[in-house]
């Protein structure tokens, strides 16, 4: 299987390297990832400036491609011809924070997988729930083991058209994990606040601050599964239409 690896934390991030080191033992792997961090970039397609792509290497010497484009640009560039061999699967990650609830709309990790789905390629976004404020480098090896096991058991060709998988892994050893749960998106809780300051020239600028978001631990959701020690797999779809509400809007008798 030919796997395209990308991420939103940049080509030098250890989460990407951890996946590459293991996946390339069993699969053909091509790496095309951004040259810098694009966290919380959302779904970006760069159309108004040229994109540059160049060869690089990971810390262990693994060859890779990098670009000054966004994570979704990486996938688009690969599909449009930068990568010559047909791609069977796109894996985006490992992100060093969970991507849960509404955060999936902001996540460059998730929207890279979304871009693959638009092109009709099966895709997985994978994130690790690294504890907030943890010092030192995170241990990605359990998440890599989970990812490798899932590659061997997931019927990737049976993923419905327009659907991709958002996987979140708890920060613990594999033997401590409770198992896998198929989940829905939970309800995020944001505690953002607007911080106003002035620069050295007296000009006002704003900063979106506040406490880190959390989520409602409703059973069946990604937040709940992760909190209970389960790997959460959430099928996400490109179709954002609220189909159950179409009839309600039709009853409004709207006219121009």
TORKOL-4160 file (C-alpha; in steps of 0.2 Angstrom, whole numbers, padded with zeros to 4 digits, m for minus):
256
<pt num="1" X="0000" Y="0000" Z="0000"/>
<pt num="2" X="0006" Y="0017" Z="m0004"/>
<pt num="3" X="0003" Y="0029" Z="0010"/>
<pt num="4" X="0005" Y="0048" Z="0009"/>
<pt num="5" X="0010" Y="0055" Z="0026"/>
<pt num="6" X="0007" Y="0074" Z="0031"/>
<pt num="7" X="0003" Y="0084" Z="0046"/>
<pt num="8" X="0000" Y="0102" Z="0052"/>
<pt num="9" X="0015" Y="0103" Z="0064"/>
<pt num="10" X="0028" Y="0104" Z="0051"/>
<pt num="11" X="0039" Y="0091" Z="0042"/>
<pt num="12" X="0052" Y="0091" Z="0057"/>
<pt num="13" X="0039" Y="0086" Z="0070"/>
<pt num="14" X="0042" Y="0070" Z="0079"/>
<pt num="15" X="0024" Y="0064" Z="0078"/>
<pt num="16" X="0027" Y="0063" Z="0059"/>
<pt num="17" X="0043" Y="0054" Z="0060"/>
<pt num="18" X="0036" Y="0041" Z="0072"/>
<pt num="19" X="0023" Y="0036" Z="0059"/>
<pt num="20" X="0036" Y="0036" Z="0045"/>
<pt num="21" X="0048" Y="0025" Z="0054"/>
<pt num="22" X="0036" Y="0011" Z="0057"/>
<pt num="23" X="0025" Y="0013" Z="0042"/>
<pt num="24" X="0039" Y="0012" Z="0029"/>
<pt num="25" X="0044" Y="m0006" Z="0036"/>
<pt num="26" X="0028" Y="m0013" Z="0029"/>
<pt num="27" X="0022" Y="0000" Z="0016"/>
<pt num="28" X="0028" Y="0012" Z="0002"/>
<pt num="29" X="0028" Y="0029" Z="0011"/>
<pt num="30" X="0029" Y="0046" Z="0003"/>
<pt num="31" X="0030" Y="0061" Z="0015"/>
<pt num="32" X="0024" Y="0079" Z="0010"/>
<pt num="33" X="0022" Y="0090" Z="0024"/>
<pt num="34" X="0023" Y="0109" Z="0028"/>
<pt num="35" X="0039" Y="0117" Z="0031"/>
<pt num="36" X="0032" Y="0126" Z="0047"/>
<pt num="37" X="0018" Y="0124" Z="0060"/>
<pt num="38" X="0000" Y="0127" Z="0053"/>
<pt num="39" X="m0009" Y="0122" Z="0069"/>
<pt num="40" X="m0027" Y="0128" Z="0069"/>
<pt num="41" X="m0026" Y="0133" Z="0051"/>
<pt num="42" X="m0042" Y="0125" Z="0045"/>
<pt num="43" X="m0045" Y="0120" Z="0027"/>
<pt num="44" X="m0034" Y="0131" Z="0017"/>
<pt num="45" X="m0031" Y="0130" Z="m0002"/>
<pt num="46" X="m0017" Y="0142" Z="m0008"/>
<pt num="47" X="m0022" Y="0150" Z="m0025"/>
<pt num="48" X="m0015" Y="0168" Z="m0025"/>
<pt num="49" X="0003" Y="0164" Z="m0023"/>
<pt num="50" X="0016" Y="0151" Z="m0030"/>
<pt num="51" X="0019" Y="0136" Z="m0019"/>
<pt num="52" X="0037" Y="0130" Z="m0018"/>
<pt num="53" X="0041" Y="0112" Z="m0015"/>
<pt num="54" X="0059" Y="0105" Z="m0011"/>
<pt num="55" X="0067" Y="0089" Z="m0004"/>
<pt num="56" X="0072" Y="0087" Z="0014"/>
<pt num="57" X="0075" Y="0074" Z="0026"/>
<pt num="58" X="0068" Y="0069" Z="0043"/>
<pt num="59" X="0080" Y="0068" Z="0058"/>
<pt num="60" X="0083" Y="0049" Z="0055"/>
<pt num="61" X="0088" Y="0053" Z="0037"/>
<pt num="62" X="0071" Y="0048" Z="0029"/>
<pt num="63" X="0069" Y="0057" Z="0013"/>
<pt num="64" X="0054" Y="0069" Z="0012"/>
<pt num="65" X="0046" Y="0083" Z="0003"/>
<pt num="66" X="0041" Y="0099" Z="0011"/>
<pt num="67" X="0032" Y="0115" Z="0005"/>
<pt num="68" X="0028" Y="0132" Z="0011"/>
<pt num="69" X="0009" Y="0128" Z="0008"/>
<pt num="70" X="m0004" Y="0122" Z="0021"/>
<pt num="71" X="m0008" Y="0104" Z="0026"/>
<pt num="72" X="m0022" Y="0103" Z="0013"/>
<pt num="73" X="m0010" Y="0110" Z="0000"/>
<pt num="74" X="0002" Y="0096" Z="0003"/>
<pt num="75" X="m0012" Y="0083" Z="m0001"/>
<pt num="76" X="m0018" Y="0093" Z="m0016"/>
<pt num="77" X="0000" Y="0095" Z="m0023"/>
<pt num="78" X="0003" Y="0076" Z="m0021"/>
<pt num="79" X="m0013" Y="0071" Z="m0029"/>
<pt num="80" X="m0011" Y="0084" Z="m0044"/>
<pt num="81" X="0006" Y="0076" Z="m0049"/>
<pt num="82" X="0020" Y="0080" Z="m0037"/>
<pt num="83" X="0019" Y="0062" Z="m0031"/>
<pt num="84" X="0020" Y="0051" Z="m0046"/>
<pt num="85" X="0014" Y="0034" Z="m0040"/>
<pt num="86" X="m0005" Y="0032" Z="m0036"/>
<pt num="87" X="m0009" Y="0035" Z="m0017"/>
<pt num="88" X="m0019" Y="0022" Z="m0008"/>
<pt num="89" X="m0021" Y="0031" Z="0008"/>
<pt num="90" X="m0018" Y="0048" Z="0016"/>
<pt num="91" X="m0013" Y="0048" Z="0035"/>
<pt num="92" X="m0012" Y="0065" Z="0043"/>
<pt num="93" X="m0003" Y="0066" Z="0060"/>
<pt num="94" X="0002" Y="0062" Z="0073"/>
<pt num="95" X="m0005" Y="0078" Z="0081"/>
<pt num="96" X="0001" Y="0082" Z="0098"/>
<pt num="97" X="m0016" Y="0087" Z="0104"/>
<pt num="98" X="m0033" Y="0079" Z="0103"/>
<pt num="99" X="m0044" Y="0085" Z="0089"/>
<pt num="100" X="m0062" Y="0083" Z="0096"/>
<pt num="101" X="m0079" Y="0091" Z="0094"/>
<pt num="102" X="m0079" Y="0108" Z="0085"/>
<pt num="103" X="m0060" Y="0109" Z="0085"/>
<pt num="104" X="m0060" Y="0097" Z="0069"/>
<pt num="105" X="m0066" Y="0113" Z="0059"/>
<pt num="106" X="m0050" Y="0122" Z="0064"/>
<pt num="107" X="m0038" Y="0108" Z="0063"/>
<pt num="108" X="m0025" Y="0107" Z="0049"/>
<pt num="109" X="m0023" Y="0089" Z="0054"/>
<pt num="110" X="m0041" Y="0085" Z="0050"/>
<pt num="111" X="m0043" Y="0096" Z="0035"/>
<pt num="112" X="m0028" Y="0088" Z="0027"/>
<pt num="113" X="m0038" Y="0071" Z="0028"/>
<pt num="114" X="m0053" Y="0081" Z="0021"/>
<pt num="115" X="m0043" Y="0086" Z="0006"/>
<pt num="116" X="m0039" Y="0068" Z="0002"/>
<pt num="117" X="m0057" Y="0063" Z="0004"/>
<pt num="118" X="m0062" Y="0077" Z="m0009"/>
<pt num="119" X="m0050" Y="0068" Z="m0021"/>
<pt num="120" X="m0058" Y="0051" Z="m0018"/>
<pt num="121" X="m0043" Y="0044" Z="m0008"/>
<pt num="122" X="m0046" Y="0035" Z="0009"/>
<pt num="123" X="m0040" Y="0046" Z="0023"/>
<pt num="124" X="m0036" Y="0046" Z="0042"/>
<pt num="125" X="m0032" Y="0060" Z="0054"/>
<pt num="126" X="m0024" Y="0054" Z="0070"/>
<pt num="127" X="m0021" Y="0064" Z="0086"/>
<pt num="128" X="m0013" Y="0060" Z="0103"/>
<pt num="129" X="m0021" Y="0067" Z="0118"/>
<pt num="130" X="m0005" Y="0074" Z="0126"/>
<pt num="131" X="m0008" Y="0081" Z="0143"/>
<pt num="132" X="m0008" Y="0100" Z="0143"/>
<pt num="133" X="0007" Y="0108" Z="0150"/>
<pt num="134" X="0017" Y="0091" Z="0149"/>
<pt num="135" X="0036" Y="0095" Z="0149"/>
<pt num="136" X="0048" Y="0085" Z="0138"/>
<pt num="137" X="0045" Y="0076" Z="0122"/>
<pt num="138" X="0029" Y="0066" Z="0120"/>
<pt num="139" X="0030" Y="0047" Z="0118"/>
<pt num="140" X="0021" Y="0043" Z="0101"/>
<pt num="141" X="0026" Y="0025" Z="0101"/>
<pt num="142" X="0009" Y="0018" Z="0108"/>
<pt num="143" X="m0001" Y="0029" Z="0095"/>
<pt num="144" X="0010" Y="0022" Z="0081"/>
<pt num="145" X="0006" Y="0005" Z="0087"/>
<pt num="146" X="m0012" Y="0009" Z="0087"/>
<pt num="147" X="m0011" Y="0016" Z="0070"/>
<pt num="148" X="m0002" Y="0001" Z="0063"/>
<pt num="149" X="m0015" Y="m0011" Z="0070"/>
<pt num="150" X="m0029" Y="m0001" Z="0063"/>
<pt num="151" X="m0021" Y="m0001" Z="0046"/>
<pt num="152" X="m0021" Y="m0020" Z="0047"/>
<pt num="153" X="m0039" Y="m0022" Z="0052"/>
<pt num="154" X="m0049" Y="m0007" Z="0044"/>
<pt num="155" X="m0058" Y="m0011" Z="0028"/>
<pt num="156" X="m0051" Y="0006" Z="0020"/>
<pt num="157" X="m0059" Y="0002" Z="0004"/>
<pt num="158" X="m0076" Y="0001" Z="0012"/>
<pt num="159" X="m0076" Y="0018" Z="0019"/>
<pt num="160" X="m0091" Y="0027" Z="0011"/>
<pt num="161" X="m0087" Y="0040" Z="m0002"/>
<pt num="162" X="m0086" Y="0057" Z="0006"/>
<pt num="163" X="m0081" Y="0050" Z="0023"/>
<pt num="164" X="m0065" Y="0050" Z="0032"/>
<pt num="165" X="m0059" Y="0044" Z="0049"/>
<pt num="166" X="m0054" Y="0056" Z="0064"/>
<pt num="167" X="m0044" Y="0045" Z="0076"/>
<pt num="168" X="m0040" Y="0051" Z="0094"/>
<pt num="169" X="m0029" Y="0041" Z="0105"/>
<pt num="170" X="m0027" Y="0043" Z="0124"/>
<pt num="171" X="m0010" Y="0046" Z="0132"/>
<pt num="172" X="m0006" Y="0029" Z="0139"/>
<pt num="173" X="0002" Y="0013" Z="0135"/>
<pt num="174" X="m0008" Y="0002" Z="0123"/>
<pt num="175" X="m0011" Y="m0012" Z="0136"/>
<pt num="176" X="m0019" Y="0002" Z="0147"/>
<pt num="177" X="m0031" Y="0007" Z="0134"/>
<pt num="178" X="m0049" Y="0001" Z="0136"/>
<pt num="179" X="m0052" Y="m0003" Z="0117"/>
<pt num="180" X="m0060" Y="0006" Z="0102"/>
<pt num="181" X="m0076" Y="0016" Z="0102"/>
<pt num="182" X="m0085" Y="0023" Z="0086"/>
<pt num="183" X="m0090" Y="0040" Z="0091"/>
<pt num="184" X="m0099" Y="0055" Z="0086"/>
<pt num="185" X="m0093" Y="0073" Z="0088"/>
<pt num="186" X="m0095" Y="0080" Z="0105"/>
<pt num="187" X="m0100" Y="0097" Z="0110"/>
<pt num="188" X="m0085" Y="0109" Z="0113"/>
<pt num="189" X="m0084" Y="0122" Z="0127"/>
<pt num="190" X="m0074" Y="0137" Z="0123"/>
<pt num="191" X="m0069" Y="0150" Z="0136"/>
<pt num="192" X="m0061" Y="0162" Z="0124"/>
<pt num="193" X="m0058" Y="0181" Z="0129"/>
<pt num="194" X="m0053" Y="0196" Z="0119"/>
<pt num="195" X="m0036" Y="0203" Z="0125"/>
<pt num="196" X="m0033" Y="0221" Z="0120"/>
<pt num="197" X="m0015" Y="0228" Z="0120"/>
<pt num="198" X="m0004" Y="0241" Z="0113"/>
<pt num="199" X="0012" Y="0239" Z="0103"/>
<pt num="200" X="0028" Y="0250" Z="0107"/>
<pt num="201" X="0021" Y="0263" Z="0094"/>
<pt num="202" X="0005" Y="0264" Z="0103"/>
<pt num="203" X="m0006" Y="0255" Z="0090"/>
<pt num="204" X="m0019" Y="0244" Z="0098"/>
<pt num="205" X="m0019" Y="0225" Z="0093"/>
<pt num="206" X="m0030" Y="0211" Z="0099"/>
<pt num="207" X="m0026" Y="0193" Z="0105"/>
<pt num="208" X="m0039" Y="0179" Z="0106"/>
<pt num="209" X="m0035" Y="0172" Z="0123"/>
<pt num="210" X="m0043" Y="0163" Z="0138"/>
<pt num="211" X="m0043" Y="0145" Z="0145"/>
<pt num="212" X="m0041" Y="0130" Z="0134"/>
<pt num="213" X="m0057" Y="0122" Z="0127"/>
<pt num="214" X="m0065" Y="0107" Z="0135"/>
<pt num="215" X="m0080" Y="0097" Z="0130"/>
<pt num="216" X="m0096" Y="0089" Z="0137"/>
<pt num="217" X="m0093" Y="0071" Z="0142"/>
<pt num="218" X="m0109" Y="0064" Z="0134"/>
<pt num="219" X="m0109" Y="0045" Z="0131"/>
<pt num="220" X="m0106" Y="0041" Z="0113"/>
<pt num="221" X="m0095" Y="0056" Z="0109"/>
<pt num="222" X="m0077" Y="0058" Z="0106"/>
<pt num="223" X="m0074" Y="0068" Z="0122"/>
<pt num="224" X="m0082" Y="0054" Z="0132"/>
<pt num="225" X="m0072" Y="0039" Z="0124"/>
<pt num="226" X="m0056" Y="0048" Z="0126"/>
<pt num="227" X="m0059" Y="0053" Z="0144"/>
<pt num="228" X="m0063" Y="0034" Z="0148"/>
<pt num="229" X="m0047" Y="0028" Z="0140"/>
<pt num="230" X="m0054" Y="0022" Z="0123"/>
<pt num="231" X="m0047" Y="0026" Z="0106"/>
<pt num="232" X="m0060" Y="0036" Z="0098"/>
<pt num="233" X="m0064" Y="0034" Z="0079"/>
<pt num="234" X="m0076" Y="0047" Z="0072"/>
<pt num="235" X="m0082" Y="0046" Z="0054"/>
<pt num="236" X="m0083" Y="0063" Z="0047"/>
<pt num="237" X="m0091" Y="0068" Z="0031"/>
<pt num="238" X="m0089" Y="0081" Z="0018"/>
<pt num="239" X="m0108" Y="0084" Z="0016"/>
<pt num="240" X="m0112" Y="0097" Z="0030"/>
<pt num="241" X="m0130" Y="0099" Z="0025"/>
<pt num="242" X="m0142" Y="0098" Z="0039"/>
<pt num="243" X="m0153" Y="0086" Z="0030"/>
<pt num="244" X="m0166" Y="0084" Z="0044"/>
<pt num="245" X="m0170" Y="0102" Z="0043"/>
<pt num="246" X="m0173" Y="0104" Z="0025"/>
<pt num="247" X="m0191" Y="0101" Z="0027"/>
<pt num="248" X="m0192" Y="0114" Z="0041"/>
<pt num="249" X="m0185" Y="0127" Z="0030"/>
<pt num="250" X="m0196" Y="0122" Z="0015"/>
<pt num="251" X="m0211" Y="0126" Z="0027"/>
<pt num="252" X="m0205" Y="0144" Z="0029"/>
<pt num="253" X="m0213" Y="0148" Z="0012"/>
<pt num="254" X="m0198" Y="0159" Z="0007"/>
<pt num="255" X="m0201" Y="0171" Z="m0008"/>
<pt num="256" X="m0191" Y="0185" Z="m0016"/>
